[in-house]
Amino acid sequence: MLPLLWPGIASGAIFAFPHLFDEIVIAMFISGSDPTLPKLMFDGIRYSSNPMVAAVSSQLIASRLALICSAWLSRRAARASGDRTR
């Protein structure tokens, strides 16, 4: 059963990871004494001009573009092999 569930679990994890950085309110609430990356990004925007924010933002954009390209390539490969179920 796990091989059938694996694509759903993996795609959920991939989409949950970038979404984690968008939830600054939750990150500030649960961070406690150890700051999390979203809190550091928020503080970098608010209090200083930190290049870390631009680097993380470009990484998030690149990861989302990679997901879109991967989905497009998998659909293209399915169409090329003659699978018309999608």
C-alpha positions as CSV (number, residue, x, y, z in Angstrom):
1,M,0.0,0.0,0.0
2,L,2.9,2.4,0.7
3,P,4.1,2.4,-3.0
4,L,0.6,3.6,-4.0
5,L,0.6,6.3,-1.3
6,W,4.2,7.5,-1.9
7,P,3.5,10.0,-4.7
8,G,0.8,11.7,-2.6
9,I,3.0,11.9,0.4
10,A,5.9,13.2,-1.5
11,S,3.9,15.8,-3.3
12,G,2.3,16.9,-0.1
13,A,5.7,17.3,1.5
14,I,7.0,19.3,-1.5
15,F,4.1,21.7,-1.4
16,A,4.1,22.0,2.4
17,F,7.8,23.0,2.5
18,P,7.4,26.4,0.6
19,H,4.1,27.0,2.3
20,L,5.9,26.9,5.6
21,F,7.8,30.1,4.8
22,D,4.6,32.0,4.1
23,E,3.1,31.5,7.6
24,I,5.0,34.2,9.6
25,V,2.3,34.5,12.3
26,I,2.5,30.8,13.2
27,A,6.3,30.8,13.0
28,M,6.4,33.8,15.4
29,F,4.0,32.1,17.7
30,I,5.9,28.7,18.0
31,S,9.4,30.0,17.7
32,G,10.0,30.5,21.4
33,S,13.6,31.5,22.1
34,D,15.1,29.9,18.9
35,P,14.3,32.0,15.9
36,T,13.0,30.2,12.8
37,L,13.9,31.1,9.2
38,P,10.5,32.9,8.5
39,K,11.1,35.0,11.7
40,L,14.6,35.8,10.7
41,M,13.4,36.9,7.2
42,F,10.6,39.0,8.7
43,D,13.1,40.7,11.0
44,G,15.5,41.2,8.1
45,I,12.9,43.0,6.1
46,R,11.7,45.0,9.1
47,Y,14.9,46.1,10.8
48,S,17.7,45.9,8.2
49,S,18.6,45.4,4.6
50,N,19.6,41.8,4.7
51,P,20.5,39.9,1.4
52,M,19.3,36.7,3.0
53,V,15.7,37.6,2.3
54,A,16.4,38.0,-1.4
55,A,18.3,34.7,-1.5
56,V,15.6,32.8,0.2
57,S,12.9,34.4,-1.9
58,S,14.6,33.5,-5.1
59,Q,15.1,29.9,-3.8
60,L,11.4,29.7,-3.1
61,I,10.5,30.9,-6.6
62,A,13.0,28.5,-8.1
63,S,11.5,25.6,-6.2
64,R,8.0,26.4,-7.3
65,L,9.1,26.8,-10.9
66,A,10.8,23.4,-10.6
67,L,7.6,21.9,-9.4
68,I,5.6,23.4,-12.3
69,C,8.2,22.2,-14.9
70,S,8.2,18.7,-13.4
71,A,4.5,18.5,-13.7
72,W,4.5,19.8,-17.2
73,L,7.3,17.3,-18.2
74,S,5.5,14.3,-16.7
75,R,2.3,15.2,-18.5
76,R,4.2,15.6,-21.7
77,A,5.9,12.2,-21.3
78,A,2.5,10.6,-20.5
79,R,1.1,12.1,-23.7
80,A,4.1,11.0,-25.7
81,S,3.7,7.4,-24.5
82,G,0.1,7.3,-25.5
83,D,-1.5,7.4,-22.0
84,R,-4.7,9.4,-22.6
85,T,-6.2,8.8,-19.1
86,R,-5.1,12.2,-17.7
